[in-house]
């Protein structure tokens, strides 16, 4: 068994005929798995970010940080910058 066989798993996916034909015409046969794996990796990373944003939505509340609410952000930044000087 080769290293590739140990670290790879075959799966079956379905595509529309138009998408499959376009894919076959643009990506050489020996590069298709790598092409799909790279796209899938990128999309899964984006989905993980979306999931994290959705899970944390609403966690920040102005009532817990009145110093940063509305115009308070500018005042807070000015005070922080004064401390750095």
N, CA, C and O atoms as a CHARMM CRD file, in Angstrom:
* protein
*
  340
    1    1 UNK  N      0.85000  -1.18800   0.00000 PROA 1      0.00000
    2    1 UNK  CA     0.00000   0.00000   0.00000 PROA 1      0.00000
    3    1 UNK  C      0.88900   1.24100   0.00000 PROA 1      0.00000
    4    1 UNK  O      1.79500   1.34700   0.82600 PROA 1      0.00000
    5    2 UNK  N      0.64800   2.16900  -0.90000 PROA 2      0.00000
    6    2 UNK  CA     1.46000   3.37800  -1.00000 PROA 2      0.00000
    7    2 UNK  C      1.05800   4.38600   0.07100 PROA 2      0.00000
    8    2 UNK  O      0.00000   4.25600   0.68700 PROA 2      0.00000
    9    3 UNK  N      1.90300   5.39000   0.29100 PROA 3      0.00000
   10    3 UNK  CA     1.61900   6.44800   1.26600 PROA 3      0.00000
   11    3 UNK  C      0.33400   7.16600   0.89000 PROA 3      0.00000
   12    3 UNK  O     -0.47700   7.48200   1.76000 PROA 3      0.00000
   13    4 UNK  N      0.14200   7.42700  -0.39400 PROA 4      0.00000
   14    4 UNK  CA    -1.05700   8.11700  -0.85200 PROA 4      0.00000
   15    4 UNK  C     -2.31500   7.33100  -0.48500 PROA 4      0.00000
   16    4 UNK  O     -3.31500   7.91200  -0.06400 PROA 4      0.00000
   17    5 UNK  N     -2.25800   6.02400  -0.64400 PROA 5      0.00000
   18    5 UNK  CA    -3.40800   5.18400  -0.32400 PROA 5      0.00000
   19    5 UNK  C     -3.70900   5.20500   1.17200 PROA 5      0.00000
   20    5 UNK  O     -4.87200   5.10800   1.56600 PROA 5      0.00000
   21    6 UNK  N     -2.69000   5.32900   2.00300 PROA 6      0.00000
   22    6 UNK  CA    -2.87800   5.34800   3.44500 PROA 6      0.00000
   23    6 UNK  C     -3.50100   6.66000   3.91800 PROA 6      0.00000
   24    6 UNK  O     -4.23300   6.68300   4.90600 PROA 6      0.00000
   25    7 UNK  N     -3.21100   7.74000   3.21600 PROA 7      0.00000
   26    7 UNK  CA    -3.66600   9.05400   3.67300 PROA 7      0.00000
   27    7 UNK  C     -4.83700   9.59600   2.87200 PROA 7      0.00000
   28    7 UNK  O     -5.29800  10.70700   3.13300 PROA 7      0.00000
   29    8 UNK  N     -5.31500   8.84900   1.92300 PROA 8      0.00000
   30    8 UNK  CA    -6.40700   9.30600   1.07200 PROA 8      0.00000
   31    8 UNK  C     -7.63600   8.42800   1.24800 PROA 8      0.00000
   32    8 UNK  O     -7.55300   7.26400   1.63800 PROA 8      0.00000
   33    9 UNK  N     -8.76000   9.02300   0.94900 PROA 9      0.00000
   34    9 UNK  CA   -10.01100   8.26200   0.97300 PROA 9      0.00000
   35    9 UNK  C    -10.81000   8.66100  -0.25500 PROA 9      0.00000
   36    9 UNK  O    -10.99000   9.84700  -0.53300 PROA 9      0.00000
   37   10 UNK  N    -11.28100   7.67700  -0.97500 PROA 10     0.00000
   38   10 UNK  CA   -12.10700   7.94900  -2.15100 PROA 10     0.00000
   39   10 UNK  C    -13.53300   8.23000  -1.70700 PROA 10     0.00000
   40   10 UNK  O    -14.06800   7.55800  -0.82500 PROA 10     0.00000
   41   11 UNK  N    -14.14100   9.23600  -2.33100 PROA 11     0.00000
   42   11 UNK  CA   -15.54500   9.52600  -2.08500 PROA 11     0.00000
   43   11 UNK  C    -16.22400   9.74400  -3.42600 PROA 11     0.00000
   44   11 UNK  O    -15.56300   9.97800  -4.43800 PROA 11     0.00000
   45   12 UNK  N    -17.51100   9.66600  -3.42600 PROA 12     0.00000
   46   12 UNK  CA   -18.28800   9.89300  -4.64400 PROA 12     0.00000
   47   12 UNK  C    -19.08600  11.17700  -4.46100 PROA 12     0.00000
   48   12 UNK  O    -19.73200  11.37600  -3.43200 PROA 12     0.00000
   49   13 UNK  N    -19.03600  12.03600  -5.45700 PROA 13     0.00000
   50   13 UNK  CA   -19.83500  13.25600  -5.43800 PROA 13     0.00000
   51   13 UNK  C    -20.61200  13.35400  -6.74400 PROA 13     0.00000
   52   13 UNK  O    -20.24300  12.74100  -7.74600 PROA 13     0.00000
   53   14 UNK  N    -21.67300  14.11900  -6.72100 PROA 14     0.00000
   54   14 UNK  CA   -22.46200  14.32900  -7.93800 PROA 14     0.00000
   55   14 UNK  C    -22.39800  15.80100  -8.31700 PROA 14     0.00000
   56   14 UNK  O    -22.50400  16.68600  -7.46800 PROA 14     0.00000
   57   15 UNK  N    -22.22500  16.03700  -9.59800 PROA 15     0.00000
   58   15 UNK  CA   -22.19400  17.39300 -10.14300 PROA 15     0.00000
   59   15 UNK  C    -23.17600  17.45900 -11.29700 PROA 15     0.00000
   60   15 UNK  O    -23.51300  16.44500 -11.90800 PROA 15     0.00000
   61   16 UNK  N    -23.62600  18.66400 -11.58400 PROA 16     0.00000
   62   16 UNK  CA   -24.45900  18.80500 -12.78100 PROA 16     0.00000
   63   16 UNK  C    -23.59800  18.45900 -13.99600 PROA 16     0.00000
   64   16 UNK  O    -22.37300  18.57400 -13.94900 PROA 16     0.00000
   65   17 UNK  N    -24.23600  18.04000 -15.06800 PROA 17     0.00000
   66   17 UNK  CA   -23.48400  17.68200 -16.27800 PROA 17     0.00000
   67   17 UNK  C    -22.66800  18.85900 -16.78700 PROA 17     0.00000
   68   17 UNK  O    -21.53300  18.68900 -17.23100 PROA 17     0.00000
   69   18 UNK  N    -23.24900  20.05800 -16.72300 PROA 18     0.00000
   70   18 UNK  CA   -22.54900  21.24400 -17.21500 PROA 18     0.00000
   71   18 UNK  C    -21.29600  21.52600 -16.38100 PROA 18     0.00000
   72   18 UNK  O    -20.23200  21.82300 -16.92300 PROA 18     0.00000
   73   19 UNK  N    -21.43900  21.43000 -15.05800 PROA 19     0.00000
   74   19 UNK  CA   -20.30500  21.69200 -14.17500 PROA 19     0.00000
   75   19 UNK  C    -19.22800  20.62600 -14.34700 PROA 19     0.00000
   76   19 UNK  O    -18.03900  20.94500 -14.38600 PROA 19     0.00000
   77   20 UNK  N    -19.63300  19.37800 -14.44900 PROA 20     0.00000
   78   20 UNK  CA   -18.67700  18.28600 -14.65000 PROA 20     0.00000
   79   20 UNK  C    -17.91700  18.46500 -15.95900 PROA 20     0.00000
   80   20 UNK  O    -16.70400  18.25900 -16.00400 PROA 20     0.00000
   81   21 UNK  N    -18.61500  18.84400 -17.01400 PROA 21     0.00000
   82   21 UNK  CA   -17.96200  19.03100 -18.31300 PROA 21     0.00000
   83   21 UNK  C    -16.97500  20.19000 -18.27100 PROA 21     0.00000
   84   21 UNK  O    -15.87100  20.09500 -18.80800 PROA 21     0.00000
   85   22 UNK  N    -17.37200  21.27200 -17.63800 PROA 22     0.00000
   86   22 UNK  CA   -16.48100  22.42700 -17.51900 PROA 22     0.00000
   87   22 UNK  C    -15.23900  22.04900 -16.70500 PROA 22     0.00000
   88   22 UNK  O    -14.11700  22.40100 -17.06800 PROA 22     0.00000
   89   23 UNK  N    -15.45500  21.33800 -15.61600 PROA 23     0.00000
   90   23 UNK  CA   -14.34700  20.88600 -14.77500 PROA 23     0.00000
   91   23 UNK  C    -13.37700  20.01600 -15.57100 PROA 23     0.00000
   92   23 UNK  O    -12.16500  20.22200 -15.52700 PROA 23     0.00000
   93   24 UNK  N    -13.91900  19.04900 -16.29300 PROA 24     0.00000
   94   24 UNK  CA   -13.07900  18.15600 -17.08900 PROA 24     0.00000
   95   24 UNK  C    -12.32400  18.89900 -18.18500 PROA 24     0.00000
   96   24 UNK  O    -11.18900  18.55000 -18.51000 PROA 24     0.00000
   97   25 UNK  N    -12.94700  19.91100 -18.74600 PROA 25     0.00000
   98   25 UNK  CA   -12.28900  20.63500 -19.84300 PROA 25     0.00000
   99   25 UNK  C    -11.20400  21.59600 -19.33900 PROA 25     0.00000
  100   25 UNK  O    -10.28000  21.93200 -20.08000 PROA 25     0.00000
  101   26 UNK  N    -11.31600  22.02800 -18.10600 PROA 26     0.00000
  102   26 UNK  CA   -10.35500  23.01200 -17.59100 PROA 26     0.00000
  103   26 UNK  C     -9.24800  22.42500 -16.72000 PROA 26     0.00000
  104   26 UNK  O     -8.16000  22.99400 -16.63900 PROA 26     0.00000
  105   27 UNK  N     -9.51100  21.29900 -16.07000 PROA 27     0.00000
  106   27 UNK  CA    -8.53500  20.73000 -15.14400 PROA 27     0.00000
  107   27 UNK  C     -8.07300  19.37300 -15.68300 PROA 27     0.00000
  108   27 UNK  O     -8.89400  18.47900 -15.88800 PROA 27     0.00000
  109   28 UNK  N     -6.77900  19.21600 -15.91200 PROA 28     0.00000
  110   28 UNK  CA    -6.26400  17.93800 -16.41500 PROA 28     0.00000
  111   28 UNK  C     -6.59700  16.79900 -15.45500 PROA 28     0.00000
  112   28 UNK  O     -6.65000  16.99900 -14.24200 PROA 28     0.00000
  113   29 UNK  N     -6.81900  15.61600 -15.99800 PROA 29     0.00000
  114   29 UNK  CA    -7.30400  14.47800 -15.21400 PROA 29     0.00000
  115   29 UNK  C     -6.41300  14.15100 -14.01100 PROA 29     0.00000
  116   29 UNK  O     -6.93200  13.79900 -12.95300 PROA 29     0.00000
  117   30 UNK  N     -5.12500  14.25600 -14.14100 PROA 30     0.00000
  118   30 UNK  CA    -4.22500  13.89500 -13.05000 PROA 30     0.00000
  119   30 UNK  C     -4.11700  15.00100 -11.99200 PROA 30     0.00000
  120   30 UNK  O     -3.40900  14.83800 -10.99800 PROA 30     0.00000
  121   31 UNK  N     -4.80400  16.10400 -12.19900 PROA 31     0.00000
  122   31 UNK  CA    -4.75900  17.20900 -11.23800 PROA 31     0.00000
  123   31 UNK  C     -6.11600  17.45500 -10.56400 PROA 31     0.00000
  124   31 UNK  O     -6.24200  18.34700  -9.72500 PROA 31     0.00000
  125   32 UNK  N     -7.09500  16.68800 -10.92400 PROA 32     0.00000
  126   32 UNK  CA    -8.46900  16.95400 -10.44800 PROA 32     0.00000
  127   32 UNK  C     -8.64300  16.72900  -8.95200 PROA 32     0.00000
  128   32 UNK  O     -9.28700  17.53900  -8.28500 PROA 32     0.00000
  129   33 UNK  N     -8.09300  15.66500  -8.41700 PROA 33     0.00000
  130   33 UNK  CA    -8.25100  15.40100  -6.98500 PROA 33     0.00000
  131   33 UNK  C     -7.59900  16.51200  -6.16400 PROA 33     0.00000
  132   33 UNK  O     -8.18600  17.00000  -5.19800 PROA 33     0.00000
  133   34 UNK  N     -6.39800  16.90800  -6.54600 PROA 34     0.00000
  134   34 UNK  CA    -5.69800  17.97500  -5.82700 PROA 34     0.00000
  135   34 UNK  C     -6.46800  19.28800  -5.93300 PROA 34     0.00000
  136   34 UNK  O     -6.55000  20.04600  -4.96700 PROA 34     0.00000
  137   35 UNK  N     -7.02400  19.54900  -7.10000 PROA 35     0.00000
  138   35 UNK  CA    -7.80500  20.76400  -7.33000 PROA 35     0.00000
  139   35 UNK  C     -9.01800  20.80200  -6.39500 PROA 35     0.00000
  140   35 UNK  O     -9.27700  21.80700  -5.73200 PROA 35     0.00000
  141   36 UNK  N     -9.74300  19.70600  -6.35700 PROA 36     0.00000
  142   36 UNK  CA   -10.93500  19.63800  -5.50200 PROA 36     0.00000
  143   36 UNK  C    -10.54100  19.70700  -4.03000 PROA 36     0.00000
  144   36 UNK  O    -11.20500  20.38300  -3.24400 PROA 36     0.00000
  145   37 UNK  N     -9.46700  19.01300  -3.64700 PROA 37     0.00000
  146   37 UNK  CA    -9.02300  19.02500  -2.25000 PROA 37     0.00000
  147   37 UNK  C     -8.66800  20.43900  -1.80100 PROA 37     0.00000
  148   37 UNK  O     -9.00900  20.84400  -0.69000 PROA 37     0.00000
  149   38 UNK  N     -7.97800  21.19700  -2.66900 PROA 38     0.00000
  150   38 UNK  CA    -7.60300  22.56800  -2.31900 PROA 38     0.00000
  151   38 UNK  C     -8.84200  23.45200  -2.15800 PROA 38     0.00000
  152   38 UNK  O     -8.94200  24.21500  -1.19700 PROA 38     0.00000
  153   39 UNK  N     -9.77400  23.35000  -3.08600 PROA 39     0.00000
  154   39 UNK  CA   -11.01000  24.13300  -2.98800 PROA 39     0.00000
  155   39 UNK  C    -11.79700  23.76900  -1.73600 PROA 39     0.00000
  156   39 UNK  O    -12.32000  24.64200  -1.04300 PROA 39     0.00000
  157   40 UNK  N    -11.87500  22.48300  -1.45500 PROA 40     0.00000
  158   40 UNK  CA   -12.62400  22.01800  -0.28700 PROA 40     0.00000
  159   40 UNK  C    -11.96500  22.52000   1.00400 PROA 40     0.00000
  160   40 UNK  O    -12.65200  22.95400   1.92900 PROA 40     0.00000
  161   41 UNK  N    -10.64200  22.45700   1.05600 PROA 41     0.00000
  162   41 UNK  CA    -9.90600  22.96800   2.21200 PROA 41     0.00000
  163   41 UNK  C    -10.21700  24.44500   2.44800 PROA 41     0.00000
  164   41 UNK  O    -10.49600  24.85300   3.57600 PROA 41     0.00000
  165   42 UNK  N    -10.16700  25.24000   1.38400 PROA 42     0.00000
  166   42 UNK  CA   -10.43100  26.67900   1.48300 PROA 42     0.00000
  167   42 UNK  C    -11.87100  26.94700   1.93600 PROA 42     0.00000
  168   42 UNK  O    -12.10300  27.79300   2.79900 PROA 42     0.00000
  169   43 UNK  N    -12.81300  26.24100   1.36600 PROA 43     0.00000
  170   43 UNK  CA   -14.21200  26.45400   1.71300 PROA 43     0.00000
  171   43 UNK  C    -14.52300  25.99100   3.13400 PROA 43     0.00000
  172   43 UNK  O    -15.33100  26.61200   3.82600 PROA 43     0.00000
  173   44 UNK  N    -13.89300  24.91400   3.56800 PROA 44     0.00000
  174   44 UNK  CA   -14.10500  24.44400   4.93400 PROA 44     0.00000
  175   44 UNK  C    -13.53000  25.44600   5.94100 PROA 44     0.00000
  176   44 UNK  O    -14.12600  25.67500   6.99300 PROA 44     0.00000
  177   45 UNK  N    -12.38300  26.03800   5.62700 PROA 45     0.00000
  178   45 UNK  CA   -11.80100  27.05800   6.50400 PROA 45     0.00000
  179   45 UNK  C    -12.73700  28.26200   6.60500 PROA 45     0.00000
  180   45 UNK  O    -12.94700  28.80200   7.69100 PROA 45     0.00000
  181   46 UNK  N    -13.30100  28.67900   5.46600 PROA 46     0.00000
  182   46 UNK  CA   -14.26100  29.78600   5.47900 PROA 46     0.00000
  183   46 UNK  C    -15.50400  29.42700   6.28800 PROA 46     0.00000
  184   46 UNK  O    -16.01700  30.25400   7.04300 PROA 46     0.00000
  185   47 UNK  N    -15.98400  28.20200   6.13200 PROA 47     0.00000
  186   47 UNK  CA   -17.17200  27.77300   6.86900 PROA 47     0.00000
  187   47 UNK  C    -16.90200  27.74100   8.37000 PROA 47     0.00000
  188   47 UNK  O    -17.77600  28.08500   9.16600 PROA 47     0.00000
  189   48 UNK  N    -15.69900  27.32900   8.75700 PROA 48     0.00000
  190   48 UNK  CA   -15.34100  27.33300  10.17200 PROA 48     0.00000
  191   48 UNK  C    -15.36200  28.76000  10.72400 PROA 48     0.00000
  192   48 UNK  O    -15.79600  28.98300  11.85400 PROA 48     0.00000
  193   49 UNK  N    -14.89400  29.72200   9.93000 PROA 49     0.00000
  194   49 UNK  CA   -14.92600  31.12300  10.35500 PROA 49     0.00000
  195   49 UNK  C    -16.36400  31.60800  10.49700 PROA 49     0.00000
  196   49 UNK  O    -16.69900  32.28600  11.46800 PROA 49     0.00000
  197   50 UNK  N    -17.20200  31.26700   9.54600 PROA 50     0.00000
  198   50 UNK  CA   -18.61500  31.65300   9.60400 PROA 50     0.00000
  199   50 UNK  C    -19.26200  31.04800  10.84400 PROA 50     0.00000
  200   50 UNK  O    -20.00600  31.72600  11.55400 PROA 50     0.00000
  201   51 UNK  N    -18.98000  29.76900  11.10600 PROA 51     0.00000
  202   51 UNK  CA   -19.53500  29.11100  12.29000 PROA 51     0.00000
  203   51 UNK  C    -19.08900  29.80200  13.56700 PROA 51     0.00000
  204   51 UNK  O    -19.89600  30.00500  14.47300 PROA 51     0.00000
  205   52 UNK  N    -17.81400  30.16600  13.65200 PROA 52     0.00000
  206   52 UNK  CA   -17.29800  30.84600  14.84200 PROA 52     0.00000
  207   52 UNK  C    -17.96400  32.20400  15.01900 PROA 52     0.00000
  208   52 UNK  O    -18.31000  32.58700  16.13600 PROA 52     0.00000
  209   53 UNK  N    -18.14300  32.93500  13.91500 PROA 53     0.00000
  210   53 UNK  CA   -18.82400  34.23200  13.99600 PROA 53     0.00000
  211   53 UNK  C    -20.26900  34.07200  14.44000 PROA 53     0.00000
  212   53 UNK  O    -20.76400  34.85000  15.25600 PROA 53     0.00000
  213   54 UNK  N    -20.94200  33.06300  13.90400 PROA 54     0.00000
  214   54 UNK  CA   -22.33100  32.82000  14.29100 PROA 54     0.00000
  215   54 UNK  C    -22.44200  32.43200  15.76100 PROA 54     0.00000
  216   54 UNK  O    -23.35900  32.87200  16.45400 PROA 54     0.00000
  217   55 UNK  N    -21.51200  31.61300  16.23600 PROA 55     0.00000
  218   55 UNK  CA   -21.53400  31.18600  17.63300 PROA 55     0.00000
  219   55 UNK  C    -21.26600  32.34100  18.58600 PROA 55     0.00000
  220   55 UNK  O    -21.79300  32.36800  19.69900 PROA 55     0.00000
  221   56 UNK  N    -20.44800  33.29400  18.15100 PROA 56     0.00000
  222   56 UNK  CA   -20.09600  34.40700  19.04000 PROA 56     0.00000
  223   56 UNK  C    -20.99700  35.62800  18.84700 PROA 56     0.00000
  224   56 UNK  O    -20.84500  36.62400  19.55400 PROA 56     0.00000
  225   57 UNK  N    -21.91600  35.56100  17.91700 PROA 57     0.00000
  226   57 UNK  CA   -22.81800  36.69200  17.66600 PROA 57     0.00000
  227   57 UNK  C    -23.60100  37.02300  18.92400 PROA 57     0.00000
  228   57 UNK  O    -24.18800  36.14700  19.55900 PROA 57     0.00000
  229   58 UNK  N    -23.60000  38.30000  19.27100 PROA 58     0.00000
  230   58 UNK  CA   -24.35400  38.76000  20.43000 PROA 58     0.00000
  231   58 UNK  C    -23.60800  38.65600  21.74400 PROA 58     0.00000
  232   58 UNK  O    -24.13100  39.05400  22.78500 PROA 58     0.00000
  233   59 UNK  N    -22.38700  38.12400  21.71300 PROA 59     0.00000
  234   59 UNK  CA   -21.63200  37.96100  22.94900 PROA 59     0.00000
  235   59 UNK  C    -21.19400  39.31800  23.51000 PROA 59     0.00000
  236   59 UNK  O    -21.10400  39.49400  24.72500 PROA 59     0.00000
  237   60 UNK  N    -20.92400  40.26400  22.62100 PROA 60     0.00000
  238   60 UNK  CA   -20.52600  41.60700  23.04100 PROA 60     0.00000
  239   60 UNK  C    -21.78200  42.42200  23.27200 PROA 60     0.00000
  240   60 UNK  O    -22.63800  42.52300  22.39300 PROA 60     0.00000
  241   61 UNK  N    -21.88800  42.99500  24.43900 PROA 61     0.00000
  242   61 UNK  CA   -23.04400  43.82400  24.75000 PROA 61     0.00000
  243   61 UNK  C    -22.56800  45.16600  25.28900 PROA 61     0.00000
  244   61 UNK  O    -21.70600  45.22400  26.16600 PROA 61     0.00000
  245   62 UNK  N    -23.13900  46.24700  24.75400 PROA 62     0.00000
  246   62 UNK  CA   -22.75000  47.58600  25.17000 PROA 62     0.00000
  247   62 UNK  C    -22.91400  47.79300  26.67200 PROA 62     0.00000
  248   62 UNK  O    -22.12300  48.50900  27.28700 PROA 62     0.00000
  249   63 UNK  N    -23.92800  47.17600  27.26700 PROA 63     0.00000
  250   63 UNK  CA   -24.16700  47.37800  28.70100 PROA 63     0.00000
  251   63 UNK  C    -22.99300  46.87200  29.54300 PROA 63     0.00000
  252   63 UNK  O    -22.77600  47.35000  30.65600 PROA 63     0.00000
  253   64 UNK  N    -22.24500  45.91500  29.01800 PROA 64     0.00000
  254   64 UNK  CA   -21.08200  45.39100  29.73500 PROA 64     0.00000
  255   64 UNK  C    -19.82700  46.22400  29.50300 PROA 64     0.00000
  256   64 UNK  O    -18.84200  46.08500  30.22800 PROA 64     0.00000
  257   65 UNK  N    -19.86200  47.08300  28.49800 PROA 65     0.00000
  258   65 UNK  CA   -18.70500  47.92200  28.14100 PROA 65     0.00000
  259   65 UNK  C    -19.16800  49.33600  27.80100 PROA 65     0.00000
  260   65 UNK  O    -19.02600  49.77000  26.65800 PROA 65     0.00000
  261   66 UNK  N    -19.71700  50.05600  28.77000 PROA 66     0.00000
  262   66 UNK  CA   -20.24500  51.39500  28.47800 PROA 66     0.00000
  263   66 UNK  C    -19.16700  52.36800  28.00900 PROA 66     0.00000
  264   66 UNK  O    -19.46300  53.33000  27.30100 PROA 66     0.00000
  265   67 UNK  N    -17.92100  52.12100  28.40100 PROA 67     0.00000
  266   67 UNK  CA   -16.82900  53.01200  27.98300 PROA 67     0.00000
  267   67 UNK  C    -16.57900  52.95600  26.48200 PROA 67     0.00000
  268   67 UNK  O    -15.94200  53.85100  25.92700 PROA 67     0.00000
  269   68 UNK  N    -17.07000  51.92100  25.82300 PROA 68     0.00000
  270   68 UNK  CA   -16.86700  51.77500  24.38200 PROA 68     0.00000
  271   68 UNK  C    -18.13200  52.01200  23.57200 PROA 68     0.00000
  272   68 UNK  O    -18.09400  51.95200  22.34300 PROA 68     0.00000
  273   69 UNK  N    -19.22800  52.27400  24.22300 PROA 69     0.00000
  274   69 UNK  CA   -20.49800  52.46900  23.51400 PROA 69     0.00000
  275   69 UNK  C    -20.49200  53.79800  22.77300 PROA 69     0.00000
  276   69 UNK  O    -19.97700  54.79600  23.27600 PROA 69     0.00000
  277   70 UNK  N    -21.06200  53.80300  21.58700 PROA 70     0.00000
  278   70 UNK  CA   -21.24200  55.00200  20.73700 PROA 70     0.00000
  279   70 UNK  C    -19.98400  55.86500  20.70900 PROA 70     0.00000
  280   70 UNK  O    -18.92800  55.40000  20.27900 PROA 70     0.00000
  281   71 UNK  N    -20.08300  57.11900  21.16200 PROA 71     0.00000
  282   71 UNK  CA   -18.94600  58.05300  21.11600 PROA 71     0.00000
  283   71 UNK  C    -17.87100  57.69800  22.12800 PROA 71     0.00000
  284   71 UNK  O    -16.77100  58.25000  22.08300 PROA 71     0.00000
  285   72 UNK  N    -18.17200  56.79600  23.02700 PROA 72     0.00000
  286   72 UNK  CA   -17.20200  56.39800  24.03600 PROA 72     0.00000
  287   72 UNK  C    -15.95800  55.75800  23.45700 PROA 72     0.00000
  288   72 UNK  O    -14.91000  55.76800  24.10300 PROA 72     0.00000
  289   73 UNK  N    -16.03800  55.20900  22.27600 PROA 73     0.00000
  290   73 UNK  CA   -14.88100  54.57300  21.63800 PROA 73     0.00000
  291   73 UNK  C    -13.78100  55.58700  21.41000 PROA 73     0.00000
  292   73 UNK  O    -12.61700  55.31400  21.70200 PROA 73     0.00000
  293   74 UNK  N    -14.13200  56.75800  20.89100 PROA 74     0.00000
  294   74 UNK  CA   -13.12600  57.79500  20.64300 PROA 74     0.00000
  295   74 UNK  C    -12.45600  58.23300  21.93900 PROA 74     0.00000
  296   74 UNK  O    -11.23600  58.38500  21.99200 PROA 74     0.00000
  297   75 UNK  N    -13.24200  58.43200  22.96900 PROA 75     0.00000
  298   75 UNK  CA   -12.70000  58.83800  24.26500 PROA 75     0.00000
  299   75 UNK  C    -11.79900  57.75000  24.83500 PROA 75     0.00000
  300   75 UNK  O    -10.71500  58.03700  25.34400 PROA 75     0.00000
  301   76 UNK  N    -12.24300  56.51600  24.74700 PROA 76     0.00000
  302   76 UNK  CA   -11.45300  55.39700  25.24800 PROA 76     0.00000
  303   76 UNK  C    -10.11400  55.30900  24.52000 PROA 76     0.00000
  304   76 UNK  O     -9.07400  55.12200  25.15200 PROA 76     0.00000
  305   77 UNK  N    -10.13800  55.44400  23.18300 PROA 77     0.00000
  306   77 UNK  CA    -8.88600  55.39700  22.41000 PROA 77     0.00000
  307   77 UNK  C     -7.93900  56.52400  22.79000 PROA 77     0.00000
  308   77 UNK  O     -6.73900  56.29500  22.93500 PROA 77     0.00000
  309   78 UNK  N     -8.45900  57.73900  22.95300 PROA 78     0.00000
  310   78 UNK  CA    -7.62500  58.87300  23.34500 PROA 78     0.00000
  311   78 UNK  C     -6.95400  58.59800  24.68700 PROA 78     0.00000
  312   78 UNK  O     -5.76400  58.86000  24.86000 PROA 78     0.00000
  313   79 UNK  N     -7.72800  58.06600  25.63600 PROA 79     0.00000
  314   79 UNK  CA    -7.16900  57.75800  26.96000 PROA 79     0.00000
  315   79 UNK  C     -6.10100  56.67000  26.87800 PROA 79     0.00000
  316   79 UNK  O     -5.07700  56.74700  27.55600 PROA 79     0.00000
  317   80 UNK  N     -6.34100  55.66500  26.05300 PROA 80     0.00000
  318   80 UNK  CA    -5.35000  54.59700  25.89100 PROA 80     0.00000
  319   80 UNK  C     -4.07000  55.13400  25.27300 PROA 80     0.00000
  320   80 UNK  O     -2.97300  54.76800  25.69700 PROA 80     0.00000
  321   81 UNK  N     -4.19900  55.98500  24.29200 PROA 81     0.00000
  322   81 UNK  CA    -3.02400  56.54100  23.61300 PROA 81     0.00000
  323   81 UNK  C     -2.23200  57.44800  24.55100 PROA 81     0.00000
  324   81 UNK  O     -1.00500  57.49800  24.47000 PROA 81     0.00000
  325   82 UNK  N     -2.91600  58.16000  25.43300 PROA 82     0.00000
  326   82 UNK  CA    -2.22000  59.00200  26.41900 PROA 82     0.00000
  327   82 UNK  C     -1.35700  58.14700  27.33800 PROA 82     0.00000
  328   82 UNK  O     -0.26500  58.55600  27.73000 PROA 82     0.00000
  329   83 UNK  N     -1.84500  56.97000  27.67800 PROA 83     0.00000
  330   83 UNK  CA    -1.09400  56.07300  28.54200 PROA 83     0.00000
  331   83 UNK  C      0.18700  55.58300  27.86700 PROA 83     0.00000
  332   83 UNK  O      1.18400  55.31900  28.53800 PROA 83     0.00000
  333   84 UNK  N      0.15700  55.46500  26.54900 PROA 84     0.00000
  334   84 UNK  CA     1.32100  54.96700  25.82100 PROA 84     0.00000
  335   84 UNK  C      2.43000  56.00300  25.71400 PROA 84     0.00000
  336   84 UNK  O      3.60000  55.65900  25.54600 PROA 84     0.00000
  337   85 UNK  N      2.05200  57.27900  25.81300 PROA 85     0.00000
  338   85 UNK  CA     3.04000  58.35500  25.62000 PROA 85     0.00000
  339   85 UNK  C      3.91100  58.57300  26.81000 PROA 85     0.00000
  340   85 UNK  O      4.78200  59.44300  26.78600 PROA 85     0.00000
